[in-house]
Amino acid sequence: MLDPEKVKEARETISGVDFRIGSGENLEFADGCFDLVIFTFSLHHQNSETAIGEGARVLRKGGRMLIIEPVNDGEIERLFGLLRDETNEIVQAQKAID
């Protein structure tokens, strides 16, 4: 879960960075304005297809998208699965990536 206080702290202590709180499903940026879009362990927490589409929309021609997601049979996911089973969400994210 995103911590607004940590984002506020980052804004106050790190210069030259535009910190924003939002969703990958509705990026508030113009079309084609980034060279790189990164999703790190976040697609399975939202509508993955929508987020990937939004990421593609804001990429410049020739830009790259890096997606890092857990896998259901990974060691960490098996451990976290004891606390909260995200199997369905991870499967849906993988389908959107494919």
N, CA, C and O atoms as a printed pandas DataFrame, in Angstrom:
     atom_number atom_name residue_name chain_id  residue_number  x_coord  y_coord  z_coord
0              1         N          MET        A               1    0.847   -1.175    0.000
1              2        CA          MET        A               1    0.000    0.000    0.000
2              3         C          MET        A               1    0.896    1.242    0.000
3              4         O          MET        A               1    1.873    1.321    0.745
4              5         N          LEU        A               2    0.553    2.176   -0.823
5              6        CA          LEU        A               2    1.295    3.421   -0.936
6              7         C          LEU        A               2    1.124    4.249    0.327
7              8         O          LEU        A               2    0.019    4.375    0.855
8              9         N          ASP        A               3    2.222    4.809    0.804
9             10        CA          ASP        A               3    2.202    5.618    2.014
10            11         C          ASP        A               3    2.380    7.090    1.638
11            12         O          ASP        A               3    3.494    7.512    1.328
12            13         N          PRO        A               4    1.291    7.885    1.659
13            14        CA          PRO        A               4    1.383    9.301    1.283
14            15         C          PRO        A               4    2.406   10.082    2.111
15            16         O          PRO        A               4    3.008   11.033    1.613
16            17         N          GLU        A               5    2.602    9.690    3.359
17            18        CA          GLU        A               5    3.593   10.371    4.196
18            19         C          GLU        A               5    5.010   10.142    3.676
19            20         O          GLU        A               5    5.841   11.049    3.720
20            21         N          LYS        A               6    5.289    8.942    3.188
21            22        CA          LYS        A               6    6.608    8.651    2.616
22            23         C          LYS        A               6    6.822    9.436    1.320
23            24         O          LYS        A               6    7.929    9.900    1.047
24            25         N          VAL        A               7    5.764    9.581    0.526
25            26        CA          VAL        A               7    5.861   10.371   -0.708
26            27         C          VAL        A               7    6.122   11.832   -0.348
27            28         O          VAL        A               7    6.944   12.492   -0.984
28            29         N          LYS        A               8    5.434   12.331    0.659
29            30        CA          LYS        A               8    5.656   13.709    1.123
30            31         C          LYS        A               8    7.101   13.892    1.592
31            32         O          LYS        A               8    7.748   14.885    1.262
32            33         N          GLU        A               9    7.591   12.930    2.358
33            34        CA          GLU        A               9    8.977   12.978    2.840
34            35         C          GLU        A               9    9.956   12.980    1.667
35            36         O          GLU        A               9   10.931   13.732    1.672
36            37         N          ALA        A              10    9.697   12.139    0.663
37            38        CA          ALA        A              10   10.573   12.086   -0.511
38            39         C          ALA        A              10   10.577   13.415   -1.244
39            40         O          ALA        A              10   11.632   13.885   -1.668
40            41         N          ARG        A              11    9.404   14.030   -1.398
41            42        CA          ARG        A              11    9.318   15.337   -2.068
42            43         C          ARG        A              11   10.147   16.388   -1.342
43            44         O          ARG        A              11   10.763   17.248   -1.970
44            45         N          GLU        A              12   10.156   16.311   -0.020
45            46        CA          GLU        A              12   10.861   17.303    0.789
46            47         C          GLU        A              12   12.366   17.077    0.833
47            48         O          GLU        A              12   13.120   18.018    1.079
48            49         N          THR        A              13   12.815   15.855    0.600
49            50        CA          THR        A              13   14.235   15.556    0.765
50            51         C          THR        A              13   14.990   15.288   -0.534
51            52         O          THR        A              13   16.219   15.349   -0.553
52            53         N          ILE        A              14   14.282   14.996   -1.607
53            54        CA          ILE        A              14   14.948   14.666   -2.880
54            55         C          ILE        A              14   14.568   15.713   -3.913
55            56         O          ILE        A              14   13.395   15.871   -4.251
56            57         N          SER        A              15   15.564   16.421   -4.409
57            58        CA          SER        A              15   15.287   17.458   -5.404
58            59         C          SER        A              15   15.426   16.907   -6.816
59            60         O          SER        A              15   16.120   15.917   -7.048
60            61         N          GLY        A              16   14.755   17.563   -7.750
61            62        CA          GLY        A              16   14.863   17.201   -9.153
62            63         C          GLY        A              16   14.016   16.008   -9.568
63            64         O          GLY        A              16   14.171   15.495  -10.677
64            65         N          VAL        A              17   13.122   15.560   -8.692
65            66        CA          VAL        A              17   12.258   14.420   -9.001
66            67         C          VAL        A              17   10.809   14.843   -8.801
67            68         O          VAL        A              17   10.472   15.494   -7.811
68            69         N          ASP        A              18    9.964   14.470   -9.740
69            70        CA          ASP        A              18    8.536   14.785   -9.673
70            71         C          ASP        A              18    7.801   13.562   -9.131
71            72         O          ASP        A              18    7.461   12.657   -9.892
72            73         N          PHE        A              19    7.555   13.530   -7.826
73            74        CA          PHE        A              19    6.846   12.412   -7.203
74            75         C          PHE        A              19    5.347   12.634   -7.339
75            76         O          PHE        A              19    4.839   13.715   -7.040
76            77         N          ARG        A              20    4.645   11.603   -7.791
77            78        CA          ARG        A              20    3.193   11.686   -7.934
78            79         C          ARG        A              20    2.549   10.424   -7.401
79            80         O          ARG        A              20    3.145    9.346   -7.415
80            81         N          ILE        A              21    1.333   10.574   -6.934
81            82        CA          ILE        A              21    0.532    9.431   -6.508
82            83         C          ILE        A              21   -0.557    9.252   -7.555
83            84         O          ILE        A              21   -1.272   10.197   -7.892
84            85         N          GLY        A              22   -0.675    8.045   -8.061
85            86        CA          GLY        A              22   -1.676    7.804   -9.087
86            87         C          GLY        A              22   -1.799    6.334   -9.390
87            88         O          GLY        A              22   -1.320    5.488   -8.635
88            89         N          SER        A              23   -2.433    6.039  -10.481
89            90        CA          SER        A              23   -2.654    4.666  -10.899
90            91         C          SER        A              23   -2.121    4.469  -12.312
91            92         O          SER        A              23   -2.231    5.351  -13.164
92            93         N          GLY        A              24   -1.546    3.304  -12.538
93            94        CA          GLY        A              24   -1.099    2.970  -13.885
94            95         C          GLY        A              24   -2.242    2.854  -14.868
95            96         O          GLY        A              24   -2.029    2.864  -16.080
96            97         N          GLU        A              25   -3.460    2.742  -14.349
97            98        CA          GLU        A              25   -4.631    2.624  -15.217
98            99         C          GLU        A              25   -5.047    3.949  -15.818
99           100         O          GLU        A              25   -5.832    3.976  -16.766
100          101         N          ASN        A              26   -4.540    5.046  -15.288
101          102        CA          ASN        A              26   -4.922    6.378  -15.767
102          103         C          ASN        A              26   -3.752    7.331  -15.547
103          104         O          ASN        A              26   -3.759    8.130  -14.610
104          105         N          LEU        A              27   -2.756    7.242  -16.409
105          106        CA          LEU        A              27   -1.558    8.069  -16.266
106          107         C          LEU        A              27   -1.847    9.496  -16.718
107          108         O          LEU        A              27   -2.365    9.722  -17.812
108          109         N          GLU        A              28   -1.510   10.433  -15.877
109          110        CA          GLU        A              28   -1.795   11.846  -16.166
110          111         C          GLU        A              28   -0.613   12.502  -16.873
111          112         O          GLU        A              28   -0.084   13.519  -16.424
112          113         N          PHE        A              29   -0.216   11.899  -17.983
113          114        CA          PHE        A              29    0.887   12.411  -18.779
114          115         C          PHE        A              29    0.458   12.434  -20.243
115          116         O          PHE        A              29   -0.433   11.692  -20.656
116          117         N          ALA        A              30    1.100   13.286  -21.004
117          118        CA          ALA        A              30    0.803   13.397  -22.436
118          119         C          ALA        A              30    1.272   12.149  -23.181
119          120         O          ALA        A              30    2.156   11.430  -22.714
120          121         N          ASP        A              31    0.685   11.908  -24.311
121          122        CA          ASP        A              31    1.107   10.805  -25.174
122          123         C          ASP        A              31    2.576   10.979  -25.556
123          124         O          ASP        A              31    3.031   12.091  -25.822
124          125         N          GLY        A              32    3.308    9.872  -25.579
125          126        CA          GLY        A              32    4.675    9.868  -26.085
126          127         C          GLY        A              32    5.659   10.741  -25.345
127          128         O          GLY        A              32    6.522   11.351  -25.975
128          129         N          CYS        A              33    5.564   10.825  -24.024
129          130        CA          CYS        A              33    6.456   11.748  -23.302
130          131         C          CYS        A              33    7.577   11.058  -22.525
131          132         O          CYS        A              33    8.387   11.745  -21.903
132          133         N          PHE        A              34    7.651    9.732  -22.539
133          134        CA          PHE        A              34    8.688    9.023  -21.789
134          135         C          PHE        A              34    9.479    8.076  -22.685
135          136         O          PHE        A              34    8.948    7.497  -23.633
136          137         N          ASP        A              35   10.764    7.935  -22.359
137          138        CA          ASP        A              35   11.613    6.954  -23.031
138          139         C          ASP        A              35   11.502    5.582  -22.377
139          140         O          ASP        A              35   11.765    4.561  -23.014
140          141         N          LEU        A              36   11.113    5.559  -21.103
141          142        CA          LEU        A              36   11.057    4.318  -20.346
142          143         C          LEU        A              36    9.869    4.342  -19.391
143          144         O          LEU        A              36    9.633    5.334  -18.702
144          145         N          VAL        A              37    9.136    3.253  -19.359
145          146        CA          VAL        A              37    8.052    3.050  -18.396
146          147         C          VAL        A              37    8.384    1.774  -17.635
147          148         O          VAL        A              37    8.682    0.746  -18.242
148          149         N          ILE        A              38    8.332    1.838  -16.297
149          150        CA          ILE        A              38    8.664    0.688  -15.462
150          151         C          ILE        A              38    7.483    0.341  -14.567
151          152         O          ILE        A              38    6.945    1.199  -13.867
152          153         N          PHE        A              39    7.091   -0.918  -14.598
153          154        CA          PHE        A              39    6.114   -1.454  -13.651
154          155         C          PHE        A              39    6.862   -2.461  -12.781
155          156         O          PHE        A              39    7.348   -3.469  -13.294
156          157         N          THR        A              40    6.963   -2.212  -11.492
157          158        CA          THR        A              40    7.646   -3.135  -10.596
158          159         C          THR        A              40    6.663   -3.665   -9.557
159          160         O          THR        A              40    6.235   -2.940   -8.659
160          161         N          PHE        A              41    6.318   -4.926   -9.694
161          162        CA          PHE        A              41    5.424   -5.623   -8.766
162          163         C          PHE        A              41    4.130   -4.857   -8.533
163          164         O          PHE        A              41    3.617   -4.813   -7.415
164          165         N          SER        A              42    3.603   -4.250   -9.604
165          166        CA          SER        A              42    2.408   -3.426   -9.446
166          167         C          SER        A              42    1.266   -3.822  -10.374
167          168         O          SER        A              42    0.111   -3.511  -10.081
168          169         N          LEU        A              43    1.549   -4.493  -11.477
169          170        CA          LEU        A              43    0.483   -4.801  -12.433
170          171         C          LEU        A              43   -0.618   -5.657  -11.821
171          172         O          LEU        A              43   -1.794   -5.450  -12.119
172          173         N          HIS        A              44   -0.264   -6.596  -10.988
173          174        CA          HIS        A              44   -1.274   -7.493  -10.435
174          175         C          HIS        A              44   -2.145   -6.816   -9.375
175          176         O          HIS        A              44   -3.056   -7.441   -8.832
176          177         N          HIS        A              45   -1.874   -5.550   -9.077
177          178        CA          HIS        A              45   -2.690   -4.785   -8.133
178          179         C          HIS        A              45   -3.657   -3.846   -8.852
179          180         O          HIS        A              45   -4.297   -3.010   -8.213
180          181         N          GLN        A              46   -3.769   -3.976  -10.171
181          182        CA          GLN        A              46   -4.641   -3.106  -10.959
182          183         C          GLN        A              46   -5.088   -3.858  -12.209
183          184         O          GLN        A              46   -4.724   -5.019  -12.396
184          185         N          ASN        A              47   -5.859   -3.218  -13.051
185          186        CA          ASN        A              47   -6.239   -3.833  -14.317
186          187         C          ASN        A              47   -4.998   -3.814  -15.204
187          188         O          ASN        A              47   -4.625   -2.777  -15.752
188          189         N          SER        A              48   -4.372   -4.970  -15.333
189          190        CA          SER        A              48   -3.074   -5.060  -16.019
190          191         C          SER        A              48   -3.133   -4.617  -17.471
191          192         O          SER        A              48   -2.247   -3.899  -17.936
192          193         N          GLU        A              49   -4.164   -5.036  -18.193
193          194        CA          GLU        A              49   -4.270   -4.661  -19.608
194          195         C          GLU        A              49   -4.400   -3.151  -19.770
195          196         O          GLU        A              49   -3.771   -2.558  -20.646
196          197         N          THR        A              50   -5.213   -2.538  -18.927
197          198        CA          THR        A              50   -5.383   -1.084  -18.987
198          199         C          THR        A              50   -4.071   -0.380  -18.675
199          200         O          THR        A              50   -3.694    0.568  -19.364
200          201         N          ALA        A              51   -3.377   -0.838  -17.641
201          202        CA          ALA        A              51   -2.117   -0.205  -17.245
202          203         C          ALA        A              51   -1.045   -0.341  -18.327
203          204         O          ALA        A              51   -0.315    0.611  -18.604
204          205         N          ILE        A              52   -0.952   -1.517  -18.935
205          206        CA          ILE        A              52    0.022   -1.703  -20.015
206          207         C          ILE        A              52   -0.322   -0.798  -21.196
207          208         O          ILE        A              52    0.569   -0.217  -21.816
208          209         N          GLY        A              53   -1.605   -0.679  -21.504
209          210        CA          GLY        A              53   -2.026    0.232  -22.575
210          211         C          GLY        A              53   -1.665    1.675  -22.269
211          212         O          GLY        A              53   -1.213    2.407  -23.150
212          213         N          GLU        A              54   -1.862    2.082  -21.035
213          214        CA          GLU        A              54   -1.493    3.442  -20.637
214          215         C          GLU        A              54    0.018    3.632  -20.707
215          216         O          GLU        A              54    0.498    4.674  -21.155
216          217         N          GLY        A              55    0.766    2.623  -20.264
217          218        CA          GLY        A              55    2.223    2.701  -20.354
218          219         C          GLY        A              55    2.679    2.855  -21.794
219          220         O          GLY        A              55    3.568    3.654  -22.090
220          221         N          ALA        A              56    2.072    2.092  -22.685
221          222        CA          ALA        A              56    2.414    2.192  -24.109
222          223         C          ALA        A              56    2.048    3.561  -24.672
223          224         O          ALA        A              56    2.767    4.110  -25.507
224          225         N          ARG        A              57    0.937    4.101  -24.213
225          226        CA          ARG        A              57    0.481    5.413  -24.704
226          227         C          ARG        A              57    1.480    6.514  -24.382
227          228         O          ARG        A              57    1.720    7.391  -25.213
228          229         N          VAL        A              58    2.069    6.483  -23.184
229          230        CA          VAL        A              58    2.969    7.567  -22.782
230          231         C          VAL        A              58    4.407    7.350  -23.247
231          232         O          VAL        A              58    5.257    8.217  -23.043
232          233         N          LEU        A              59    4.693    6.197  -23.874
233          234        CA          LEU        A              59    6.038    5.939  -24.400
234          235         C          LEU        A              59    6.271    6.678  -25.711
235          236         O          LEU        A              59    5.390    6.745  -26.568
236          237         N          ARG        A              60    7.468    7.228  -25.853
237          238        CA          ARG        A              60    7.883    7.788  -27.138
238          239         C          ARG        A              60    8.113    6.642  -28.112
239          240         O          ARG        A              60    8.309    5.498  -27.701
240          241         N          LYS        A              61    8.089    6.951  -29.398
241          242        CA          LYS        A              61    8.405    5.951  -30.418
242          243         C          LYS        A              61    9.803    5.410  -30.134
243          244         O          LYS        A              61   10.751    6.177  -29.959
244          245         N          GLY        A              62    9.923    4.100  -30.090
245          246        CA          GLY        A              62   11.204    3.469  -29.786
246          247         C          GLY        A              62   11.470    3.341  -28.298
247          248         O          GLY        A              62   12.520    2.832  -27.904
248          249         N          GLY        A              63   10.538    3.793  -27.458
249          250        CA          GLY        A              63   10.703    3.692  -26.009
250          251         C          GLY        A              63   10.598    2.245  -25.540
251          252         O          GLY        A              63   10.208    1.358  -26.299
252          253         N          ARG        A              64   10.946    2.028  -24.303
253          254        CA          ARG        A              64   10.955    0.678  -23.732
254          255         C          ARG        A              64   10.062    0.609  -22.500
255          256         O          ARG        A              64    9.894    1.587  -21.772
256          257         N          MET        A              65    9.497   -0.570  -22.291
257          258        CA          MET        A              65    8.705   -0.824  -21.093
258          259         C          MET        A              65    9.337   -2.000  -20.364
259          260         O          MET        A              65    9.551   -3.059  -20.954
260          261         N          LEU        A              66    9.633   -1.816  -19.093
261          262        CA          LEU        A              66   10.183   -2.869  -18.252
262          263         C          LEU        A              66    9.101   -3.282  -17.260
263          264         O          LEU        A              66    8.562   -2.450  -16.531
264          265         N          ILE        A              67    8.792   -4.573  -17.240
265          266        CA          ILE        A              67    7.771   -5.100  -16.339
266          267         C          ILE        A              67    8.402   -6.179  -15.474
267          268         O          ILE        A              67    8.948   -7.157  -15.985
268          269         N          ILE        A              68    8.324   -5.996  -14.173
269          270        CA          ILE        A              68    8.809   -6.982  -13.216
270          271         C          ILE        A              68    7.613   -7.405  -12.370
271          272         O          ILE        A              68    7.024   -6.586  -11.665
272          273         N          GLU        A              69    7.261   -8.677  -12.441
273          274        CA          GLU        A              69    6.105   -9.208  -11.724
274          275         C          GLU        A              69    6.484  -10.513  -11.038
275          276         O          GLU        A              69    7.378  -11.222  -11.501
276          277         N          PRO        A              70    5.813  -10.831   -9.943
277          278        CA          PRO        A              70    6.081  -12.123   -9.297
278          279         C          PRO        A              70    5.524  -13.270  -10.134
279          280         O          PRO        A              70    4.660  -13.069  -10.988
280          281         N          VAL        A              71    6.020  -14.453   -9.881
281          282        CA          VAL        A              71    5.474  -15.661  -10.495
282          283         C          VAL        A              71    4.905  -16.532   -9.383
283          284         O          VAL        A              71    5.446  -16.571   -8.278
284          285         N          ASN        A              72    3.820  -17.226   -9.676
285          286        CA          ASN        A              72    3.133  -18.004   -8.638
286          287         C          ASN        A              72    3.991  -19.080   -8.002
287          288         O          ASN        A              72    3.818  -19.391   -6.824
288          289         N          ASP        A              73    4.912  -19.651   -8.760
289          290        CA          ASP        A              73    5.715  -20.727   -8.196
290          291         C          ASP        A              73    7.066  -20.242   -7.673
291          292         O          ASP        A              73    7.931  -21.055   -7.348
292          293         N          GLY        A              74    7.252  -18.930   -7.590
293          294        CA          GLY        A              74    8.489  -18.388   -7.040
294          295         C          GLY        A              74    8.545  -18.531   -5.526
295          296         O          GLY        A              74    7.509  -18.585   -4.864
296          297         N          GLU        A              75    9.746  -18.592   -4.981
297          298        CA          GLU        A              75    9.915  -18.798   -3.544
298          299         C          GLU        A              75    9.271  -17.693   -2.716
299          300         O          GLU        A              75    8.597  -17.972   -1.724
300          301         N          ILE        A              76    9.472  -16.463   -3.110
301          302        CA          ILE        A              76    8.918  -15.352   -2.335
302          303         C          ILE        A              76    7.400  -15.362   -2.403
303          304         O          ILE        A              76    6.733  -15.139   -1.393
304          305         N          GLU        A              77    6.852  -15.617   -3.575
305          306        CA          GLU        A              77    5.389  -15.624   -3.710
306          307         C          GLU        A              77    4.775  -16.766   -2.904
307          308         O          GLU        A              77    3.695  -16.603   -2.338
308          309         N          ARG        A              78    5.438  -17.910   -2.841
309          310        CA          ARG        A              78    4.923  -19.013   -2.014
310          311         C          ARG        A              78    4.902  -18.607   -0.539
311          312         O          ARG        A              78    3.974  -18.956    0.190
312          313         N          LEU        A              79    5.919  -17.875   -0.106
313          314        CA          LEU        A              79    5.964  -17.398    1.283
314          315         C          LEU        A              79    4.867  -16.361    1.527
315          316         O          LEU        A              79    4.109  -16.478    2.490
316          317         N          PHE        A              80    4.777  -15.338    0.652
317          318        CA          PHE        A              80    3.749  -14.302    0.811
318          319         C          PHE        A              80    2.343  -14.883    0.663
319          320         O          PHE        A              80    1.392  -14.370    1.252
320          321         N          GLY        A              81    2.215  -15.955   -0.126
321          322        CA          GLY        A              81    0.928  -16.599   -0.311
322          323         C          GLY        A              81    0.332  -17.123    0.983
323          324         O          GLY        A              81   -0.881  -17.311    1.078
324          325         N          LEU        A              82    1.168  -17.359    1.970
325          326        CA          LEU        A              82    0.668  -17.776    3.274
326          327         C          LEU        A              82   -0.104  -16.647    3.955
327          328         O          LEU        A              82   -0.995  -16.891    4.768
328          329         N          LEU        A              83    0.250  -15.412    3.612
329          330        CA          LEU        A              83   -0.411  -14.247    4.192
330          331         C          LEU        A              83   -1.593  -13.788    3.351
331          332         O          LEU        A              83   -2.662  -13.474    3.874
332          333         N          ARG        A              84   -1.379  -13.754    2.031
333          334        CA          ARG        A              84   -2.440  -13.314    1.111
334          335         C          ARG        A              84   -2.214  -13.991   -0.230
335          336         O          ARG        A              84   -1.166  -13.819   -0.852
336          337         N          ASP        A              85   -3.182  -14.748   -0.666
337          338        CA          ASP        A              85   -3.082  -15.467   -1.938
338          339         C          ASP        A              85   -3.424  -14.523   -3.088
339          340         O          ASP        A              85   -4.570  -14.093   -3.227
340          341         N          GLU        A              86   -2.427  -14.204   -3.909
341          342        CA          GLU        A              86   -2.624  -13.322   -5.064
342          343         C          GLU        A              86   -2.522  -14.098   -6.370
343          344         O          GLU        A              86   -2.250  -13.513   -7.419
344          345         N          THR        A              87   -2.734  -15.390   -6.316
345          346        CA          THR        A              87   -2.584  -16.239   -7.502
346          347         C          THR        A              87   -3.387  -15.722   -8.680
347          348         O          THR        A              87   -2.840  -15.567   -9.772
348          349         N          ASN        A              88   -4.664  -15.454   -8.490
349          350        CA          ASN        A              88   -5.513  -15.006   -9.594
350          351         C          ASN        A              88   -5.015  -13.686  -10.179
351          352         O          ASN        A              88   -4.966  -13.528  -11.399
352          353         N          GLU        A              89   -4.649  -12.749   -9.325
353          354        CA          GLU        A              89   -4.166  -11.444   -9.803
354          355         C          GLU        A              89   -2.874  -11.595  -10.611
355          356         O          GLU        A              89   -2.693  -10.935  -11.634
356          357         N          ILE        A              90   -1.989  -12.462  -10.146
357          358        CA          ILE        A              90   -0.721  -12.674  -10.848
358          359         C          ILE        A              90   -0.960  -13.340  -12.201
359          360         O          ILE        A              90   -0.320  -12.985  -13.191
360          361         N          VAL        A              91   -1.871  -14.297  -12.245
361          362        CA          VAL        A              91   -2.214  -14.963  -13.509
362          363         C          VAL        A              91   -2.784  -13.932  -14.499
363          364         O          VAL        A              91   -2.416  -13.939  -15.674
364          365         N          GLN        A              92   -3.658  -13.069  -14.042
365          366        CA          GLN        A              92   -4.249  -12.044  -14.924
366          367         C          GLN        A              92   -3.177  -11.070  -15.431
367          368         O          GLN        A              92   -3.203  -10.668  -16.594
368          369         N          ALA        A              93   -2.244  -10.695  -14.565
369          370        CA          ALA        A              93   -1.155   -9.816  -14.997
370          371         C          ALA        A              93   -0.297  -10.498  -16.058
371          372         O          ALA        A              93    0.089   -9.874  -17.047
372          373         N          GLN        A              94    0.000  -11.774  -15.852
373          374        CA          GLN        A              94    0.810  -12.517  -16.837
374          375         C          GLN        A              94    0.108  -12.610  -18.173
375          376         O          GLN        A              94    0.746  -12.493  -19.219
376          377         N          LYS        A              95   -1.201  -12.819  -18.153
377          378        CA          LYS        A              95   -1.965  -12.857  -19.416
378          379         C          LYS        A              95   -1.879  -11.518  -20.135
379          380         O          LYS        A              95   -1.733  -11.480  -21.357
380          381         N          ALA        A              96   -1.966  -10.424  -19.394
381          382        CA          ALA        A              96   -1.879   -9.092  -20.012
382          383         C          ALA        A              96   -0.480   -8.858  -20.592
383          384         O          ALA        A              96   -0.345   -8.269  -21.664
384          385         N          ILE        A              97    0.545   -9.312  -19.896
385          386        CA          ILE        A              97    1.915   -9.158  -20.392
386          387         C          ILE        A              97    2.108   -9.968  -21.663
387          388         O          ILE        A              97    2.717   -9.492  -22.621
388          389         N          ASP        A              98    1.586  -11.196  -21.674
389          390        CA          ASP        A              98    1.727  -12.061  -22.855
390          391         C          ASP        A              98    1.056  -11.423  -24.051
391          392         O          ASP        A              98    1.064  -11.995  -25.141
